[in-house]
């Protein structure tokens, strides 16, 4: 694995700017990989061994993806919309998993680590680079049952919605009143249809 500064620079470039979230994400990903026993998950031998569940759609998630190589399209990055700056790193080969949560107390400690910087974001960015992992994160070993429908790799499962006829892949359908439905037909979606004239 590359060193912290190299990963941080690459992550910020990929993300579009340098920010405290990039520092948190890079350090979180490096720790997560270490805890699950992977040295470089971007390596072709290791990329199929990892799944990461992220719990927020913020800057740190881009850094985690950059460092670990996990991606939505590879089905190795899973987004759980919890609004918590946390990620769970899973080694699919060993089953070991660790959930790492960014602490809120780290924000308050930033002033102690960078007292000469008055801009809060810059202060956090510099402080997070040198703060101890124990101050930055809460770490818990967890168990994650990665279902067959959530495993990385090609889609092996598909069903057809009995209401709209759309094909649903990877066991994401729902069964309501003995009917196989897509989630939109079964429980509602994030959009509502308008008339479309093409």
C-alpha positions as CSV (number, residue, x, y, z in Angstrom):
1,X,0.0,0.0,0.0
2,X,1.2,3.5,-0.7
3,X,2.0,5.8,2.2
4,X,-0.5,8.2,3.8
5,X,0.6,11.4,2.1
6,X,0.5,9.8,-1.4
7,X,-2.9,8.3,-0.8
8,X,-4.2,11.6,0.6
9,X,-2.9,13.5,-2.4
10,X,-4.4,11.0,-4.9
11,X,-7.7,10.9,-3.0
12,X,-8.1,14.7,-3.0
13,X,-7.3,14.8,-6.7
14,X,-9.9,12.1,-7.4
15,X,-12.4,13.8,-5.1
16,X,-11.8,17.3,-6.5
17,X,-10.5,19.1,-3.4
18,X,-8.6,18.6,-0.2
19,X,-10.8,18.6,3.0
20,X,-11.0,17.2,6.5
21,X,-13.2,14.4,5.1
22,X,-10.4,13.2,2.8
23,X,-8.0,12.9,5.8
24,X,-10.6,11.0,7.8
25,X,-11.5,8.7,4.9
26,X,-7.9,7.9,4.0
27,X,-6.9,7.1,7.6
28,X,-10.1,5.1,8.1
29,X,-9.5,3.1,5.0
30,X,-5.9,2.4,5.9
31,X,-6.9,1.2,9.4
32,X,-9.8,-0.9,8.0
33,X,-7.5,-2.7,5.5
34,X,-5.0,-3.4,8.3
35,X,-7.6,-4.7,10.7
36,X,-9.1,-7.2,8.1
37,X,-5.6,-8.3,7.0
38,X,-5.4,-6.8,3.5
39,X,-2.3,-4.9,2.5
40,X,-3.5,-3.6,-0.9
41,X,-7.0,-4.3,-1.9
42,X,-6.4,-2.7,-5.3
43,X,-4.2,-5.7,-6.0
44,X,-6.0,-8.1,-8.4
45,X,-5.4,-10.9,-5.9
46,X,-7.1,-9.0,-3.1
47,X,-9.9,-6.9,-4.8
48,X,-12.3,-9.8,-4.7
49,X,-11.8,-10.3,-1.0
50,X,-13.2,-7.0,0.3
51,X,-16.6,-5.4,0.8
52,X,-17.0,-2.0,2.5
53,X,-20.3,-0.7,3.9
54,X,-20.3,3.1,4.1
55,X,-22.9,4.9,6.2
56,X,-22.8,8.5,4.8
57,X,-22.6,10.1,1.4
58,X,-19.9,12.6,2.2
59,X,-16.2,13.3,1.3
60,X,-14.8,10.5,3.4
61,X,-16.7,7.9,1.3
62,X,-14.8,9.0,-1.8
63,X,-11.5,8.6,0.1
64,X,-12.4,5.2,1.3
65,X,-13.3,4.1,-2.2
66,X,-10.0,5.5,-3.6
67,X,-7.8,3.9,-1.0
68,X,-9.5,0.5,-1.0
69,X,-10.5,0.2,-4.6
70,X,-14.1,-0.7,-3.8
71,X,-16.8,0.7,-6.1
72,X,-20.5,0.5,-6.5
73,X,-20.1,-0.9,-10.0
74,X,-17.9,-3.7,-8.7
75,X,-20.6,-4.4,-6.0
76,X,-17.8,-4.1,-3.4
77,X,-19.0,-0.7,-2.0
78,X,-22.3,-0.8,-0.2
79,X,-24.1,2.5,0.7
80,X,-26.2,2.4,3.9
81,X,-27.9,5.7,4.2
82,X,-27.5,6.2,8.0
83,X,-26.0,9.7,8.1
84,X,-23.2,8.4,10.3
85,X,-19.5,9.0,9.3
86,X,-18.7,5.3,9.6
87,X,-17.6,2.4,7.5
88,X,-17.5,-1.4,8.0
89,X,-14.7,-3.3,6.3
90,X,-15.3,-7.0,5.5
91,X,-12.7,-9.6,4.5
92,X,-14.9,-12.0,2.5
93,X,-12.3,-14.8,2.7
94,X,-11.9,-14.8,6.5
95,X,-15.2,-13.3,7.5
96,X,-13.5,-10.7,9.7
97,X,-15.2,-7.3,9.8
98,X,-14.6,-4.1,11.7
99,X,-16.9,-1.0,11.9
100,X,-15.0,2.2,12.3
101,X,-16.8,5.4,13.4
102,X,-15.4,8.9,13.2
103,X,-15.6,10.5,16.6
104,X,-17.3,13.8,17.2
105,X,-14.7,14.6,19.9
106,X,-12.0,14.8,17.3
107,X,-13.6,18.1,16.1
108,X,-13.1,19.6,19.5
109,X,-9.6,18.3,19.9
110,X,-8.5,19.9,16.6
111,X,-7.8,23.2,18.3
112,X,-5.3,21.5,20.6
113,X,-3.4,20.0,17.6
114,X,-3.5,23.1,15.4
115,X,-3.9,26.1,17.7
116,X,-2.3,28.6,15.3
117,X,-4.9,27.9,12.6
118,X,-8.1,29.9,13.0
119,X,-10.0,28.5,10.0
120,X,-12.0,25.5,11.4
121,X,-11.9,23.3,8.3
122,X,-8.1,23.9,7.8
123,X,-7.6,23.3,11.6
124,X,-9.4,20.0,11.4
125,X,-7.6,19.0,8.2
126,X,-4.2,19.5,9.8
127,X,-5.2,18.0,13.2
128,X,-6.7,14.9,11.7
129,X,-3.4,14.1,10.0
130,X,-1.5,13.8,13.3
131,X,-4.2,12.9,15.8
132,X,-4.0,9.4,17.2
133,X,-6.3,6.7,15.7
134,X,-7.9,6.3,19.2
135,X,-8.9,9.9,19.2
136,X,-10.2,9.9,15.6
137,X,-12.1,6.6,15.6
138,X,-14.2,4.2,17.6
139,X,-13.5,0.7,16.3
140,X,-15.6,-2.4,16.9
141,X,-15.2,-5.9,15.5
142,X,-18.6,-6.9,14.1
143,X,-20.2,-9.7,12.1
144,X,-21.6,-9.0,8.7
145,X,-23.6,-11.7,6.9
146,X,-23.0,-10.7,3.3
147,X,-25.9,-12.3,1.4
148,X,-25.6,-14.1,-1.9
149,X,-27.4,-11.1,-3.6
150,X,-24.8,-8.7,-2.2
151,X,-21.7,-10.6,-3.2
152,X,-19.4,-8.8,-5.7
153,X,-19.1,-10.3,-9.2
154,X,-21.6,-10.9,-12.0
155,X,-25.3,-11.0,-11.3
156,X,-26.5,-14.5,-10.7
157,X,-30.0,-13.7,-9.7
158,X,-32.9,-12.1,-11.4
159,X,-36.7,-11.8,-11.0
160,X,-39.4,-10.0,-13.0
161,X,-41.8,-7.6,-11.2
162,X,-45.3,-9.0,-11.6
163,X,-46.7,-5.5,-11.7
164,X,-44.5,-3.5,-14.1
165,X,-42.5,-6.2,-15.8
166,X,-39.1,-4.7,-15.0
167,X,-36.2,-7.2,-14.3
168,X,-34.8,-6.9,-10.8
169,X,-31.3,-8.3,-10.2
170,X,-29.3,-9.5,-7.2
171,X,-32.2,-10.5,-5.0
172,X,-33.5,-6.9,-4.6
173,X,-37.1,-7.8,-5.3
174,X,-39.8,-7.8,-2.5
175,X,-42.5,-10.3,-2.0
176,X,-45.9,-8.8,-1.0
177,X,-49.1,-10.8,-0.9
178,X,-47.4,-13.6,-2.7
179,X,-46.4,-11.3,-5.6
180,X,-42.8,-10.7,-6.7
181,X,-42.4,-6.9,-7.1
182,X,-39.7,-4.4,-7.7
183,X,-39.2,-2.1,-4.7
184,X,-40.8,0.8,-6.5
185,X,-44.0,-1.2,-7.1
186,X,-43.9,-2.9,-3.7
187,X,-43.0,-0.2,-1.2
188,X,-42.6,3.0,-3.3
189,X,-39.6,4.8,-4.9
190,X,-37.7,8.0,-4.6
191,X,-39.5,9.5,-7.7
192,X,-43.1,9.9,-8.9
193,X,-43.8,9.5,-12.6
194,X,-45.0,12.4,-14.8
195,X,-46.4,12.1,-18.3
196,X,-43.7,11.7,-20.8
197,X,-44.2,12.4,-24.5
198,X,-41.5,11.0,-26.7
